[in-house]
Amino acid sequence: MSKNYVSRRLFLKGAGVSLALPILEASIPANSIKGEIKKPVKRFVCLSNNYGVYQKAFFPEVSDAGIEYTMPETLSSLAKHRKEISLFQNLDHGFTGGHAGVPVLLSGVRPILAHNYKQGNISLDQKLAEYYGSATRFPSMTLSCRERNLLSFTRTGVQIPSVSMQQAYRSMFLEEATLSKVSKREKMTRQNSILDVVREQANDFQRKLGSRDRTKLEEYFDSVRTLEKKIQQQEPWLDRPKPTAPVDEPKPGNGTEEQLRAMIEIIALALKTDSTRAITCVSGFVNGDFGLNGGYHGFSHHGEREELVSALKKIEGFQISMMSYLIDLLKKEEDLINGGSLFDNTSILYGCGMATGTHSTRNLPLVLAGGGFKHGEHKVYPEEDGKRVPAANLLLSILQSCGLEIDQFGASTGTLSGLEWT
């Protein structure tokens, strides 16, 4: 380590005020700067909605596979990034059930079937949160804009609640009052004490049980250890100063366009300050936004009526334009840990667990950008039953590219063929 290395806790003090500094190159160990580490630090962002897309404006023609595809209307804002994105057709999780498919997007496992899988229905972002542990202040961020975020689940099946853009901003940049920190620390101490008591009592009880009950008890221990680990990871961050806010707090009450744009900027700031490396964000729509009258759910049941289809194109086109905006923001930011830009080592996935508003879960709308993958194609996979490729294969590829040494995730059958990373 360089003798000029300074702690990431560096901050300025004076007259009773402390000013936290953002991540500086001097705060990164010398062997971690500009690609000199053995494994690059990867990040993941998922942008989604709860109603699918109007597919005729989202997918190119099946015959238009490969590099020279015509960019569809809804994806037109990504045209300038076409060499850095991949479009996937005929990938899904093999389920029916309409809205019940929404929470399956990042796991490939329906919550009601989670007991059939060793890791339950843990979502991709939470798998990464486990992998990175306490390396960042927030193991993950589950964000929402005008809609509930239903995507994030722990391995024990707990759904992670989402936060608004104001909550995300304050968590990242505003220091908590001393009493609040004390209260949190006391709560963590109590939780640790409770866990200790539970473990001691369970050890005594275990000796009286048969083999099947002991197995069940071990499964319970696993969930207890998971909680304990999370508590231990959170505590050291209580006393670390937060980075300085580079922009003012976003104001509530603005329309979806302004709110989602502000949320995208918060996501970029979270990655820039290394506050987290796993983010999901779901956006919706409120009557009156985009100059439209009606509701997202009503628009999604369009019946090919021109007015409703036009509304969907406007809403979904804006969502995709925000993906393009995030790519722009990350390209401008230097990656002080890996070298290059933040975009180079950030996978951005746009997708929905329900393919269309008519409750179909077949052929999910999926677009992947960045992350060190080799992009530039419209990839069409087999449509026939028996030959279809699980969307979970794409999730596994993303996880492996982030450094996880696993050979299965959810219902995957392997990594996604035709998708390579450097």
Sequence and secondary structure as in RCSB ss.txt:
>XXXX:A:sequence
MSKNYVSRRLFLKGAGVSLALPILEASIPANSIKGEIKKPVKRFVCLSNNYGVYQKAFFPEVSDAGIEYTMPETL
SSLAKHRKEISLFQNLDHGFTGGHAGVPVLLSGVRPILAHNYKQGNISLDQKLAEYYGSATRFPSMTLSCRERNL
LSFTRTGVQIPSVSMQQAYRSMFLEEATLSKVSKREKMTRQNSILDVVREQANDFQRKLGSRDRTKLEEYFDSVR
TLEKKIQQQEPWLDRPKPTAPVDEPKPGNGTEEQLRAMIEIIALALKTDSTRAITCVSGFVNGDFGLNGGYHGFS
HHGEREELVSALKKIEGFQISMMSYLIDLLKKEEDLINGGSLFDNTSILYGCGMATGTHSTRNLPLVLAGGGFKH
GEHKVYPEEDGKRVPAANLLLSILQSCGLEIDQFGASTGTLSGLEWT
>XXXX:A:secstr
  TT   TT EEEETTEEEE    GGGS GGGSTT SSS   EEEEEE SS   HHHHS  GGG BSS    STT
GGGGGGGGGEEEEES B S   GGGGGGGTTTSS GGGGGGSTTTT  HHHHHHHHHGGGSSSS EEEEESS   
  B TTS B   B HHHHHHHHHS   HHHHHHHHHHHHHHHHHHHHHHHHHHHHHTTS HHHHHHHHHHHHHHH
HHHHHHHHHGGGGGS     SS    TT  HHHHHHHHHHHHHHHHHTTS SEEEEEE   TTGGG  S HHHHH
S TT HHHHHHHHHHHHHHHHHHHHHHHHHHHSB TTTSSBGGGGEEEEEE SSSSTTS  SS  EEEEETTB  
  EEE   STTT  BTHHHHHHHHHHTT   S  TT  SS TT  B 
